[in-house]
Structure formats: C-alpha cells, structure tokens
Amino acid sequence: MFKSTQALFGGRPRGASPPPQKARQRKRLRSVDRVVDTVSAALERNGQTSKAVNRWFAEMPREEEMLPKDKYTLFDKKEKSYRKSIHKLPKWTRVSQRVNPPGF
Amino acid sequence: MSYFRITLLRSAIGLPRRSTDVLKALGLKKRMATVFHRVSPSVAGQIMKVKELVQVEECQYSLTKQEVHLERKPDPGYYTEKSISDQRNEL
C-alpha cells in the first residue's frame, strides 16, 4: 500500500524541524500564553495590575498570531538566510523567543 | 481573596541564577512541587520571571502540603463497615 510520507517525497528541507518537534514547540508556546492569561485574569479580578504582564501583552504576539517563521526559526546575522532553526538557541525549550530585531 | 496555585513542571537547571532564585523565593524546590500564594502584583511579577517553567491556576483556598498530596490518593476500592453500637458511640 502506498502511503505518502515526508520521507518518500525527498525528506524534510535541510535545517527544518521535524513535525512532532514543531508540535511540541507550539504546545510550549501555548502553555506560556495560558500562564500569562491566568495571571492577568486573576489580577484583574482583584483590581490589580502588573507591569510585567502589561508589558508582555504589549510586546509579545500570542501563539496563534505568530508566523511559522517566528515559531520555528530565529534571526542570526551570521547565517546566509539570516534565520537559523530555533533548536540552536541554548535552553530553547525553557526560554521565550518570539520577536525579531527591528527591521527583520 | 484568591490564590495562585503554582506547580513547577520544568527544572531551572542550567538557566540563569536569577530563575533559580525566583523559584526559591516562591518556595518551589523540586519539580511537581505545588505552592499557594495570595494574588498580588509582586507574586505575578515572580511568576512572569519563570513562566516557562510553571503551571498556574487561580483558586479560592490555599491547601496544605498534605491536602495537595491527598488529592492524588487513589480510591481504596473498599469501605469499612461499622456496627450499630460503634456508630452510636461516635455520635
């Protein structure tokens, strides 16, 4: 039986993350969004605000607003294409890397 | 007054010293540990420092360590019957 898989169509592009790794990355991004939402909702219910939370909402895109390019790659001036795979960022599963430098 | 129920899911090993110190300040010493803190801007700021490592819920009551542990206790699958005289004594 023929099953169309990525491997049969020449494999993934060089440097691209495998789909399960990308799925886990999206899951982590959403979990951070959930934490910030919970904190913000709790503060609002108590009539309080937090500078850190407000700044996050002002500066950071949510998981669903992000482009695939920003979810799975990051800016690097030394790369020919100016992008490298996000897994090259040290401790990448435990840090937030969502925005590009101005102009990129 | 509500509480943050904060559970440490990912360890801060290898992260900047600051992350470890924030976890220490929150009272989170090892993974899967749960602590309760009153909702306040200062605790919110601390959570924001370690938001990639923790899971946060808002709840109305603070639980003790034993109560958190008992939440995970499975149903024993049996109950002990008592004689009428025992029940009367309890009353």
N, CA and C atoms of all chains as a GROMACS GRO file, in nm:
protein
  585
    1MET      N    1   0.085  -0.121   0.000
    1MET     CA    2   0.000   0.000   0.000
    1MET      C    3   0.088   0.125   0.000
    2PHE      N    4   0.054   0.220  -0.083
    2PHE     CA    5   0.135   0.343  -0.086
    2PHE      C    6   0.084   0.443   0.019
    3LYS      N    7   0.175   0.487   0.097
    3LYS     CA    8   0.140   0.585   0.199
    3LYS      C    9   0.228   0.707   0.175
    4SER      N   10   0.167   0.822   0.152
    4SER     CA   11   0.250   0.939   0.120
    4SER      C   12   0.311   0.993   0.249
    5THR      N   13   0.440   0.971   0.266
    5THR     CA   14   0.509   1.024   0.383
    5THR      C   15   0.614   1.124   0.338
    6GLN      N   16   0.661   1.201   0.434
    6GLN     CA   17   0.761   1.303   0.403
    6GLN      C   18   0.888   1.239   0.347
    7ALA      N   19   0.924   1.121   0.402
    7ALA     CA   20   1.047   1.055   0.361
    7ALA      C   21   1.042   1.018   0.213
    8LEU      N   22   0.924   0.970   0.165
    8LEU     CA   23   0.912   0.928   0.025
    8LEU      C   24   0.917   1.046  -0.070
    9PHE      N   25   0.890   1.164  -0.022
    9PHE     CA   26   0.893   1.282  -0.109
    9PHE      C   27   1.022   1.362  -0.091
   10GLY      N   28   1.127   1.290  -0.057
   10GLY     CA   29   1.259   1.353  -0.053
   10GLY      C   30   1.300   1.405   0.083
   11GLY      N   31   1.220   1.379   0.187
   11GLY     CA   32   1.257   1.421   0.322
   11GLY      C   33   1.233   1.568   0.346
   12ARG      N   34   1.260   1.606   0.470
   12ARG     CA   35   1.235   1.747   0.503
   12ARG      C   36   1.350   1.836   0.456
   13PRO      N   37   1.327   1.965   0.437
   13PRO     CA   38   1.434   2.055   0.396
   13PRO      C   39   1.545   2.058   0.501
   14ARG      N   40   1.666   2.079   0.456
   14ARG     CA   41   1.780   2.084   0.548
   14ARG      C   42   1.758   2.191   0.654
   15GLY      N   43   1.779   2.154   0.780
   15GLY     CA   44   1.767   2.252   0.888
   15GLY      C   45   1.626   2.270   0.939
   16ALA      N   46   1.527   2.209   0.874
   16ALA     CA   47   1.388   2.223   0.921
   16ALA      C   48   1.363   2.125   1.034
   17SER      N   49   1.280   2.165   1.130
   17SER     CA   50   1.250   2.078   1.243
   17SER      C   51   1.146   1.975   1.202
   18PRO      N   52   1.152   1.853   1.259
   18PRO     CA   53   1.050   1.752   1.229
   18PRO      C   54   0.914   1.795   1.285
   19PRO      N   55   0.804   1.753   1.220
   19PRO     CA   56   0.670   1.795   1.265
   19PRO      C   57   0.641   1.772   1.414
   20PRO      N   58   0.680   1.657   1.475
   20PRO     CA   59   0.650   1.643   1.618
   20PRO      C   60   0.722   1.746   1.704
   21GLN      N   61   0.846   1.780   1.664
   21GLN     CA   62   0.921   1.881   1.739
   21GLN      C   63   0.851   2.017   1.729
   22LYS      N   64   0.799   2.045   1.608
   22LYS     CA   65   0.727   2.171   1.589
   22LYS      C   66   0.598   2.171   1.671
   23ALA      N   67   0.532   2.055   1.677
   23ALA     CA   68   0.408   2.046   1.755
   23ALA      C   69   0.435   2.071   1.902
   24ARG      N   70   0.547   2.014   1.952
   24ARG     CA   71   0.581   2.036   2.093
   24ARG      C   72   0.615   2.182   2.119
   25GLN      N   73   0.680   2.245   2.021
   25GLN     CA   74   0.714   2.387   2.035
   25GLN      C   75   0.586   2.471   2.046
   26ARG      N   76   0.486   2.441   1.962
   26ARG     CA   77   0.358   2.514   1.968
   26ARG      C   78   0.290   2.492   2.102
   27LYS      N   79   0.299   2.367   2.152
   27LYS     CA   80   0.240   2.335   2.283
   27LYS      C   81   0.303   2.419   2.393
   28ARG      N   82   0.437   2.432   2.388
   28ARG     CA   83   0.506   2.512   2.490
   28ARG      C   84   0.468   2.659   2.480
   29LEU      N   85   0.457   2.710   2.354
   29LEU     CA   86   0.419   2.850   2.337
   29LEU      C   87   0.280   2.874   2.397
   30ARG      N   88   0.188   2.779   2.371
   30ARG     CA   89   0.051   2.794   2.424
   30ARG      C   90   0.049   2.786   2.575
   31SER      N   91   0.137   2.701   2.632
   31SER     CA   92   0.136   2.688   2.779
   31SER      C   93   0.183   2.818   2.844
   32VAL      N   94   0.279   2.887   2.781
   32VAL     CA   95   0.322   3.017   2.834
   32VAL      C   96   0.208   3.118   2.823
   33ASP      N   97   0.138   3.116   2.708
   33ASP     CA   98   0.022   3.206   2.690
   33ASP      C   99  -0.081   3.182   2.800
   34ARG      N  100  -0.104   3.054   2.831
   34ARG     CA  101  -0.204   3.019   2.932
   34ARG      C  102  -0.164   3.072   3.070
   35VAL      N  103  -0.035   3.059   3.105
   35VAL     CA  104   0.012   3.109   3.235
   35VAL      C  105  -0.011   3.259   3.244
   36VAL      N  106   0.027   3.332   3.137
   36VAL     CA  107   0.012   3.478   3.140
   36VAL      C  108  -0.136   3.516   3.148
   37ASP      N  109  -0.221   3.445   3.073
   37ASP     CA  110  -0.366   3.473   3.077
   37ASP      C  111  -0.423   3.452   3.217
   38THR      N  112  -0.383   3.341   3.280
   38THR     CA  113  -0.433   3.311   3.414
   38THR      C  114  -0.393   3.419   3.512
   39VAL      N  115  -0.264   3.459   3.507
   39VAL     CA  116  -0.213   3.561   3.599
   39VAL      C  117  -0.287   3.692   3.577
   40SER      N  118  -0.304   3.729   3.450
   40SER     CA  119  -0.369   3.855   3.418
   40SER      C  120  -0.515   3.855   3.463
   41ALA      N  121  -0.586   3.743   3.439
   41ALA     CA  122  -0.728   3.735   3.479
   41ALA      C  123  -0.743   3.743   3.630
   42ALA      N  124  -0.652   3.675   3.703
   42ALA     CA  125  -0.658   3.676   3.850
   42ALA      C  126  -0.635   3.817   3.904
   43LEU      N  127  -0.537   3.886   3.847
   43LEU     CA  128  -0.508   4.023   3.892
   43LEU      C  129  -0.627   4.115   3.864
   44GLU      N  130  -0.685   4.098   3.745
   44GLU     CA  131  -0.797   4.183   3.706
   44GLU      C  132  -0.914   4.166   3.802
   45ARG      N  133  -0.938   4.040   3.840
   45ARG     CA  134  -1.049   4.012   3.932
   45ARG      C  135  -1.027   4.079   4.068
   46ASN      N  136  -0.900   4.099   4.104
   46ASN     CA  137  -0.870   4.166   4.230
   46ASN      C  138  -0.846   4.315   4.214
   47GLY      N  139  -0.869   4.365   4.091
   47GLY     CA  140  -0.850   4.508   4.066
   47GLY      C  141  -0.705   4.553   4.073
   48GLN      N  142  -0.613   4.462   4.035
   48GLN     CA  143  -0.472   4.498   4.038
   48GLN      C  144  -0.412   4.485   3.899
   49THR      N  145  -0.296   4.546   3.880
   49THR     CA  146  -0.225   4.529   3.753
   49THR      C  147  -0.079   4.500   3.782
   50SER      N  148  -0.012   4.443   3.682
   50SER     CA  149   0.130   4.414   3.697
   50SER      C  150   0.204   4.466   3.575
   51LYS      N  151   0.317   4.532   3.599
   51LYS     CA  152   0.394   4.591   3.491
   51LYS      C  153   0.443   4.482   3.394
   52ALA      N  154   0.491   4.371   3.452
   52ALA     CA  155   0.547   4.264   3.369
   52ALA      C  156   0.441   4.205   3.276
   53VAL      N  157   0.318   4.186   3.330
   53VAL     CA  158   0.211   4.128   3.250
   53VAL      C  159   0.169   4.224   3.139
   54ASN      N  160   0.153   4.353   3.174
   54ASN     CA  161   0.114   4.452   3.074
   54ASN      C  162   0.217   4.460   2.962
   55ARG      N  163   0.343   4.455   3.000
   55ARG     CA  164   0.450   4.465   2.902
   55ARG      C  165   0.447   4.344   2.807
   56TRP      N  166   0.422   4.226   2.865
   56TRP     CA  167   0.414   4.104   2.782
   56TRP      C  168   0.302   4.119   2.679
   57PHE      N  169   0.185   4.164   2.722
   57PHE     CA  170   0.073   4.177   2.629
   57PHE      C  171   0.102   4.283   2.523
   58ALA      N  172   0.175   4.390   2.561
   58ALA     CA  173   0.204   4.497   2.466
   58ALA      C  174   0.306   4.454   2.362
   59GLU      N  175   0.403   4.369   2.402
   59GLU     CA  176   0.516   4.342   2.314
   59GLU      C  177   0.513   4.208   2.244
   60MET      N  178   0.450   4.107   2.310
   60MET     CA  179   0.464   3.970   2.259
   60MET      C  180   0.341   3.924   2.183
   61PRO      N  181   0.360   3.861   2.068
   61PRO     CA  182   0.245   3.802   1.999
   61PRO      C  183   0.204   3.671   2.066
   62ARG      N  184   0.077   3.633   2.050
   62ARG     CA  185   0.031   3.503   2.102
   62ARG      C  186   0.071   3.395   2.003
   63GLU      N  187   0.058   3.269   2.047
   63GLU     CA  188   0.100   3.158   1.960
   63GLU      C  189   0.026   3.163   1.827
   64GLU      N  190  -0.107   3.187   1.830
   64GLU     CA  191  -0.186   3.183   1.707
   64GLU      C  192  -0.161   3.304   1.616
   65GLU      N  193  -0.105   3.411   1.674
   65GLU     CA  194  -0.075   3.530   1.593
   65GLU      C  195   0.062   3.522   1.526
   66MET      N  196   0.147   3.430   1.574
   66MET     CA  197   0.284   3.424   1.524
   66MET      C  198   0.292   3.359   1.386
   67LEU      N  199   0.390   3.403   1.308
   67LEU     CA  200   0.415   3.340   1.180
   67LEU      C  201   0.494   3.212   1.205
   68PRO      N  202   0.476   3.109   1.119
   68PRO     CA  203   0.554   2.986   1.134
   68PRO      C  204   0.704   3.016   1.139
   69LYS      N  205   0.746   3.112   1.058
   69LYS     CA  206   0.887   3.153   1.054
   69LYS      C  207   0.938   3.189   1.194
   70ASP      N  208   0.855   3.262   1.271
   70ASP     CA  209   0.899   3.306   1.404
   70ASP      C  210   0.887   3.198   1.509
   71LYS      N  211   0.795   3.099   1.483
   71LYS     CA  212   0.780   2.992   1.582
   71LYS      C  213   0.897   2.896   1.579
   72TYR      N  214   0.947   2.868   1.458
   72TYR     CA  215   1.045   2.760   1.446
   72TYR      C  216   1.186   2.806   1.410
   73THR      N  217   1.204   2.933   1.377
   73THR     CA  218   1.338   2.981   1.346
   73THR      C  219   1.363   3.113   1.419
   74LEU      N  220   1.489   3.152   1.426
   74LEU     CA  221   1.519   3.282   1.486
   74LEU      C  222   1.625   3.355   1.404
   75PHE      N  223   1.632   3.484   1.425
   75PHE     CA  224   1.725   3.567   1.350
   75PHE      C  225   1.868   3.537   1.392
   76ASP      N  226   1.958   3.530   1.290
   76ASP     CA  227   2.100   3.517   1.318
   76ASP      C  228   2.176   3.589   1.208
   77LYS      N  229   2.254   3.690   1.245
   77LYS     CA  230   2.320   3.772   1.143
   77LYS      C  231   2.428   3.694   1.069
   78LYS      N  232   2.477   3.585   1.128
   78LYS     CA  233   2.586   3.512   1.064
   78LYS      C  234   2.538   3.410   0.961
   79GLU      N  235   2.407   3.381   0.959
   79GLU     CA  236   2.354   3.284   0.862
   79GLU      C  237   2.331   3.353   0.728
   80LYS      N  238   2.345   3.275   0.620
   80LYS     CA  239   2.327   3.331   0.486
   80LYS      C  240   2.184   3.383   0.469
   81SER      N  241   2.086   3.306   0.522
   81SER     CA  242   1.945   3.344   0.507
   81SER      C  243   1.896   3.428   0.624
   82TYR      N  244   1.987   3.464   0.716
   82TYR     CA  245   1.954   3.540   0.837
   82TYR      C  246   1.860   3.466   0.932
   83ARG      N  247   1.835   3.337   0.908
   83ARG     CA  248   1.749   3.262   1.000
   83ARG      C  249   1.820   3.132   1.033
   84LYS      N  250   1.806   3.086   1.158
   84LYS     CA  251   1.851   2.951   1.190
   84LYS      C  252   1.743   2.883   1.272
   85SER      N  253   1.747   2.750   1.274
   85SER     CA  254   1.644   2.673   1.343
   85SER      C  255   1.647   2.706   1.493
   86ILE      N  256   1.527   2.710   1.552
   86ILE     CA  257   1.519   2.757   1.691
   86ILE      C  258   1.586   2.664   1.789
   87HIS      N  259   1.605   2.536   1.751
   87HIS     CA  260   1.668   2.443   1.846
   87HIS      C  261   1.815   2.473   1.868
   88LYS      N  262   1.868   2.568   1.789
   88LYS     CA  263   2.008   2.606   1.812
   88LYS      C  264   2.021   2.710   1.923
   89LEU      N  265   1.907   2.764   1.966
   89LEU     CA  266   1.908   2.860   2.077
   89LEU      C  267   1.932   2.783   2.208
   90PRO      N  268   2.033   2.823   2.288
   90PRO     CA  269   2.058   2.750   2.412
   90PRO      C  270   1.934   2.749   2.503
   91LYS      N  271   1.904   2.631   2.561
   91LYS     CA  272   1.788   2.611   2.651
   91LYS      C  273   1.656   2.650   2.582
   92TRP      N  274   1.645   2.622   2.452
   92TRP     CA  275   1.533   2.674   2.374
   92TRP      C  276   1.396   2.627   2.422
   93THR      N  277   1.388   2.514   2.494
   93THR     CA  278   1.256   2.469   2.539
   93THR      C  279   1.213   2.542   2.666
   94ARG      N  280   1.304   2.621   2.725
   94ARG     CA  281   1.269   2.687   2.850
   94ARG      C  282   1.289   2.837   2.845
   95VAL      N  283   1.303   2.893   2.725
   95VAL     CA  284   1.310   3.039   2.714
   95VAL      C  285   1.208   3.086   2.610
   96SER      N  286   1.163   3.211   2.625
   96SER     CA  287   1.068   3.268   2.530
   96SER      C  288   1.143   3.345   2.423
   97GLN      N  289   1.127   3.302   2.299
   97GLN     CA  290   1.191   3.370   2.187
   97GLN      C  291   1.082   3.390   2.082
   98ARG      N  292   1.020   3.510   2.080
   98ARG     CA  293   0.904   3.529   1.993
   98ARG      C  294   0.919   3.639   1.892
   99VAL      N  295   1.003   3.740   1.920
   99VAL     CA  296   1.007   3.855   1.829
   99VAL      C  297   1.144   3.866   1.762
  100ASN      N  298   1.146   3.937   1.650
  100ASN     CA  299   1.269   3.959   1.575
  100ASN      C  300   1.325   4.096   1.609
  101PRO      N  301   1.456   4.116   1.578
  101PRO     CA  302   1.510   4.251   1.596
  101PRO      C  303   1.440   4.349   1.501
  102PRO      N  304   1.435   4.476   1.532
  102PRO     CA  305   1.363   4.572   1.447
  102PRO      C  306   1.414   4.567   1.303
  103GLY      N  307   1.324   4.560   1.208
  103GLY     CA  308   1.363   4.558   1.068
  103GLY      C  309   1.376   4.419   1.010
  104PHE      N  310   1.368   4.316   1.094
  104PHE     CA  311   1.377   4.178   1.043
  104PHE      C  312   1.251   4.101   1.078
  105MET      N  313  -1.055   3.688   4.861
  105MET     CA  314  -0.912   3.685   4.827
  105MET      C  315  -0.877   3.551   4.763
  106SER      N  316  -0.824   3.554   4.644
  106SER     CA  317  -0.793   3.427   4.579
  106SER      C  318  -0.643   3.401   4.581
  107TYR      N  319  -0.608   3.280   4.543
  107TYR     CA  320  -0.469   3.235   4.550
  107TYR      C  321  -0.421   3.188   4.414
  108PHE      N  322  -0.291   3.200   4.392
  108PHE     CA  323  -0.228   3.134   4.279
  108PHE      C  324  -0.183   2.997   4.325
  109ARG      N  325  -0.220   2.895   4.248
  109ARG     CA  326  -0.169   2.761   4.275
  109ARG      C  327  -0.059   2.738   4.171
  110ILE      N  328   0.065   2.736   4.215
  110ILE     CA  329   0.178   2.731   4.122
  110ILE      C  330   0.247   2.595   4.133
  111THR      N  331   0.261   2.526   4.020
  111THR     CA  332   0.328   2.396   4.017
  111THR      C  333   0.450   2.406   3.927
  112LEU      N  334   0.564   2.360   3.978
  112LEU     CA  335   0.687   2.362   3.898
  112LEU      C  336   0.691   2.240   3.808
  113LEU      N  337   0.685   2.261   3.676
  113LEU     CA  338   0.686   2.148   3.583
  113LEU      C  339   0.824   2.123   3.524
  114ARG      N  340   0.900   2.232   3.500
  114ARG     CA  341   1.032   2.215   3.439
  114ARG      C  342   1.136   2.271   3.536
  115SER      N  343   1.248   2.201   3.544
  115SER     CA  344   1.353   2.244   3.635
  115SER      C  345   1.430   2.364   3.578
  116ALA      N  346   1.492   2.441   3.665
  116ALA     CA  347   1.568   2.558   3.620
  116ALA      C  348   1.716   2.527   3.608
  117ILE      N  349   1.753   2.399   3.602
  117ILE     CA  350   1.894   2.362   3.589
  117ILE      C  351   1.950   2.420   3.460
  118GLY      N  352   2.065   2.486   3.471
  118GLY     CA  353   2.129   2.540   3.352
  118GLY      C  354   2.076   2.676   3.309
  119LEU      N  355   1.971   2.724   3.375
  119LEU     CA  356   1.919   2.857   3.343
  119LEU      C  357   1.993   2.960   3.428
  120PRO      N  358   1.979   3.089   3.397
  120PRO     CA  359   2.047   3.190   3.477
  120PRO      C  360   2.014   3.178   3.625
  121ARG      N  361   2.108   3.217   3.708
  121ARG     CA  362   2.096   3.210   3.853
  121ARG      C  363   1.965   3.273   3.901
  122ARG      N  364   1.924   3.380   3.833
  122ARG     CA  365   1.805   3.455   3.869
  122ARG      C  366   1.679   3.367   3.872
  123SER      N  367   1.666   3.278   3.772
  123SER     CA  368   1.548   3.190   3.766
  123SER      C  369   1.542   3.101   3.888
  124THR      N  370   1.658   3.042   3.923
  124THR     CA  371   1.664   2.955   4.041
  124THR      C  372   1.626   3.032   4.166
  125ASP      N  373   1.676   3.157   4.175
  125ASP     CA  374   1.648   3.238   4.294
  125ASP      C  375   1.500   3.272   4.303
  126VAL      N  376   1.436   3.300   4.188
  126VAL     CA  377   1.293   3.331   4.190
  126VAL      C  378   1.214   3.209   4.237
  127LEU      N  379   1.252   3.089   4.188
  127LEU     CA  380   1.182   2.968   4.230
  127LEU      C  381   1.198   2.947   4.380
  128LYS      N  382   1.318   2.975   4.429
  128LYS     CA  383   1.345   2.961   4.572
  128LYS      C  384   1.256   3.058   4.651
  129ALA      N  385   1.244   3.180   4.599
  129ALA     CA  386   1.162   3.281   4.666
  129ALA      C  387   1.015   3.239   4.668
  130LEU      N  388   0.972   3.171   4.561
  130LEU     CA  389   0.832   3.124   4.556
  130LEU      C  390   0.812   3.000   4.644
  131GLY      N  391   0.922   2.935   4.683
  131GLY     CA  392   0.912   2.815   4.766
  131GLY      C  393   0.906   2.688   4.684
  132LEU      N  394   0.948   2.694   4.558
  132LEU     CA  395   0.947   2.574   4.472
  132LEU      C  396   1.087   2.514   4.470
  133LYS      N  397   1.101   2.396   4.535
  133LYS     CA  398   1.235   2.339   4.549
  133LYS      C  399   1.261   2.227   4.450
  134LYS      N  400   1.155   2.154   4.411
  134LYS     CA  401   1.177   2.048   4.312
  134LYS      C  402   1.058   2.037   4.218
  135ARG      N  403   1.078   1.965   4.110
  135ARG     CA  404   0.972   1.952   4.008
  135ARG      C  405   0.848   1.890   4.068
  136MET      N  406   0.730   1.935   4.018
  136MET     CA  407   0.599   1.887   4.060
  136MET      C  408   0.562   1.935   4.201
  137ALA      N  409   0.644   2.021   4.258
  137ALA     CA  410   0.608   2.081   4.387
  137ALA      C  411   0.501   2.187   4.362
  138THR      N  412   0.405   2.197   4.457
  138THR     CA  413   0.297   2.295   4.443
  138THR      C  414   0.298   2.391   4.560
  139VAL      N  415   0.287   2.520   4.531
  139VAL     CA  416   0.277   2.619   4.638
  139VAL      C  417   0.158   2.711   4.612
  140PHE      N  418   0.109   2.772   4.719
  140PHE     CA  419  -0.003   2.866   4.708
  140PHE      C  420   0.044   3.004   4.752
  141HIS      N  421   0.008   3.106   4.675
  141HIS     CA  422   0.040   3.243   4.711
  141HIS      C  423  -0.080   3.331   4.685
  142ARG      N  424  -0.103   3.427   4.772
  142ARG     CA  425  -0.210   3.524   4.750
  142ARG      C  426  -0.189   3.597   4.618
  143VAL      N  427  -0.298   3.626   4.548
  143VAL     CA  428  -0.287   3.702   4.422
  143VAL      C  429  -0.240   3.844   4.453
  144SER      N  430  -0.124   3.881   4.399
  144SER     CA  431  -0.073   4.017   4.419
  144SER      C  432   0.022   4.050   4.304
  145PRO      N  433   0.042   4.178   4.276
  145PRO     CA  434   0.131   4.215   4.165
  145PRO      C  435   0.273   4.161   4.185
  146SER      N  436   0.320   4.153   4.308
  146SER     CA  437   0.459   4.108   4.327
  146SER      C  438   0.474   3.960   4.295
  147VAL      N  439   0.373   3.878   4.336
  147VAL     CA  440   0.378   3.736   4.301
  147VAL      C  441   0.361   3.720   4.150
  148ALA      N  442   0.276   3.804   4.089
  148ALA     CA  443   0.257   3.798   3.944
  148ALA      C  444   0.389   3.824   3.872
  149GLY      N  445   0.465   3.921   3.921
  149GLY     CA  446   0.594   3.951   3.861
  149GLY      C  447   0.690   3.834   3.874
  150GLN      N  448   0.685   3.765   3.990
  150GLN     CA  449   0.772   3.649   4.010
  150GLN      C  450   0.734   3.536   3.914
  151ILE      N  451   0.602   3.516   3.898
  151ILE     CA  452   0.557   3.411   3.806
  151ILE      C  453   0.603   3.443   3.664
  152MET      N  454   0.595   3.572   3.626
  152MET     CA  455   0.635   3.611   3.491
  152MET      C  456   0.783   3.580   3.465
  153LYS      N  457   0.865   3.582   3.569
  153LYS     CA  458   1.008   3.553   3.553
  153LYS      C  459   1.031   3.406   3.519
  154VAL      N  460   0.940   3.318   3.566
  154VAL     CA  461   0.960   3.175   3.545
  154VAL      C  462   0.840   3.112   3.472
  155LYS      N  463   0.775   3.192   3.387
  155LYS     CA  464   0.651   3.145   3.324
  155LYS      C  465   0.668   3.022   3.235
  156GLU      N  466   0.791   2.999   3.186
  156GLU     CA  467   0.814   2.882   3.100
  156GLU      C  468   0.827   2.754   3.182
  157LEU      N  469   0.843   2.768   3.314
  157LEU     CA  470   0.873   2.651   3.396
  157LEU      C  471   0.754   2.604   3.479
  158VAL      N  472   0.654   2.690   3.495
  158VAL     CA  473   0.547   2.659   3.590
  158VAL      C  474   0.410   2.648   3.523
  159GLN      N  475   0.317   2.589   3.599
  159GLN     CA  476   0.177   2.585   3.561
  159GLN      C  477   0.102   2.663   3.669
  160VAL      N  478   0.012   2.751   3.629
  160VAL     CA  479  -0.054   2.837   3.728
  160VAL      C  480  -0.205   2.824   3.717
  161GLU      N  481  -0.270   2.812   3.832
  161GLU     CA  482  -0.417   2.816   3.837
  161GLU      C  483  -0.456   2.917   3.944
  162GLU      N  484  -0.578   2.967   3.931
  162GLU     CA  485  -0.629   3.055   4.035
  162GLU      C  486  -0.728   2.975   4.118
  163CYS      N  487  -0.718   2.980   4.250
  163CYS     CA  488  -0.815   2.907   4.332
  163CYS      C  489  -0.853   2.993   4.453
  164GLN      N  490  -0.963   2.954   4.516
  164GLN     CA  491  -1.018   3.034   4.625
  164GLN      C  492  -0.954   3.004   4.760
  165TYR      N  493  -0.903   2.880   4.775
  165TYR     CA  494  -0.848   2.840   4.904
  165TYR      C  495  -0.704   2.795   4.888
  166SER      N  496  -0.627   2.816   4.994
  166SER     CA  497  -0.491   2.766   4.998
  166SER      C  498  -0.492   2.628   5.063
  167LEU      N  499  -0.424   2.531   5.004
  167LEU     CA  500  -0.420   2.396   5.061
  167LEU      C  501  -0.284   2.371   5.125
  168THR      N  502  -0.284   2.283   5.226
  168THR     CA  503  -0.156   2.245   5.286
  168THR      C  504  -0.090   2.138   5.199
  169LYS      N  505   0.035   2.108   5.232
  169LYS     CA  506   0.110   2.007   5.157
  169LYS      C  507   0.039   1.871   5.163
  170GLN      N  508  -0.015   1.837   5.282
  170GLN     CA  509  -0.085   1.709   5.298
  170GLN      C  510  -0.210   1.704   5.211
  171GLU      N  511  -0.285   1.816   5.208
  171GLU     CA  512  -0.409   1.820   5.129
  171GLU      C  513  -0.380   1.805   4.980
  172VAL      N  514  -0.269   1.868   4.936
  172VAL     CA  515  -0.230   1.853   4.795
  172VAL      C  516  -0.196   1.708   4.766
  173HIS      N  517  -0.127   1.644   4.862
  173HIS     CA  518  -0.089   1.504   4.844
  173HIS      C  519  -0.212   1.414   4.839
  174LEU      N  520  -0.312   1.443   4.925
  174LEU     CA  521  -0.432   1.359   4.931
  174LEU      C  522  -0.515   1.369   4.803
  175GLU      N  523  -0.502   1.481   4.729
  175GLU     CA  524  -0.575   1.493   4.601
  175GLU      C  525  -0.534   1.382   4.505
  176ARG      N  526  -0.409   1.336   4.520
  176ARG     CA  527  -0.357   1.236   4.428
  176ARG      C  528  -0.380   1.094   4.476
  177LYS      N  529  -0.437   1.080   4.598
  177LYS     CA  530  -0.453   0.948   4.656
  177LYS      C  531  -0.566   0.874   4.584
  178PRO      N  532  -0.541   0.753   4.535
  178PRO     CA  533  -0.648   0.681   4.464
  178PRO      C  534  -0.755   0.629   4.560
  179ASP      N  535  -0.874   0.603   4.504
  179ASP     CA  536  -0.984   0.545   4.580
  179ASP      C  537  -0.942   0.406   4.627
  180PRO      N  538  -0.954   0.372   4.759
  180PRO     CA  539  -0.904   0.242   4.806
  180PRO      C  540  -0.983   0.124   4.748
  181GLY      N  541  -1.107   0.147   4.702
  181GLY     CA  542  -1.185   0.039   4.642
  181GLY      C  543  -1.264  -0.040   4.745
  182TYR      N  544  -1.263  -0.001   4.872
  182TYR     CA  545  -1.341  -0.070   4.974
  182TYR      C  546  -1.379   0.031   5.081
  183TYR      N  547  -1.474  -0.005   5.164
  183TYR     CA  548  -1.501   0.078   5.280
  183TYR      C  549  -1.522  -0.012   5.400
  184THR      N  550  -1.496   0.039   5.519
  184THR     CA  551  -1.507  -0.042   5.639
  184THR      C  552  -1.647  -0.028   5.697
  185GLU      N  553  -1.713  -0.141   5.717
  185GLU     CA  554  -1.846  -0.137   5.778
  185GLU      C  555  -1.832  -0.125   5.928
  186LYS      N  556  -1.928  -0.058   5.989
  186LYS     CA  557  -1.922  -0.041   6.133
  186LYS      C  558  -2.048  -0.096   6.196
  187SER      N  559  -2.036  -0.149   6.316
  187SER     CA  560  -2.154  -0.200   6.385
  187SER      C  561  -2.236  -0.082   6.438
  188ILE      N  562  -2.366  -0.108   6.464
  188ILE     CA  563  -2.456  -0.003   6.510
  188ILE      C  564  -2.403   0.060   6.639
  189SER      N  565  -2.348  -0.026   6.728
  189SER     CA  566  -2.303   0.028   6.858
  189SER      C  567  -2.186   0.125   6.839
  190ASP      N  568  -2.095   0.091   6.742
  190ASP     CA  569  -1.982   0.181   6.713
  190ASP      C  570  -2.031   0.316   6.663
  191GLN      N  571  -2.131   0.309   6.571
  191GLN     CA  572  -2.183   0.434   6.516
  191GLN      C  573  -2.247   0.520   6.625
  192ARG      N  574  -2.316   0.451   6.717
  192ARG     CA  575  -2.380   0.525   6.828
  192ARG      C  576  -2.274   0.591   6.915
  193ASN      N  577  -2.166   0.518   6.941
  193ASN     CA  578  -2.060   0.574   7.025
  193ASN      C  579  -2.000   0.699   6.963
  194GLU      N  580  -1.986   0.695   6.825
  194GLU     CA  581  -1.929   0.812   6.758
  194GLU      C  582  -2.019   0.933   6.774
  195LEU      N  583  -2.152   0.908   6.771
  195LEU     CA  584  -2.245   1.020   6.788
  195LEU      C  585  -2.240   1.067   6.933
   0.00000   0.00000   0.00000
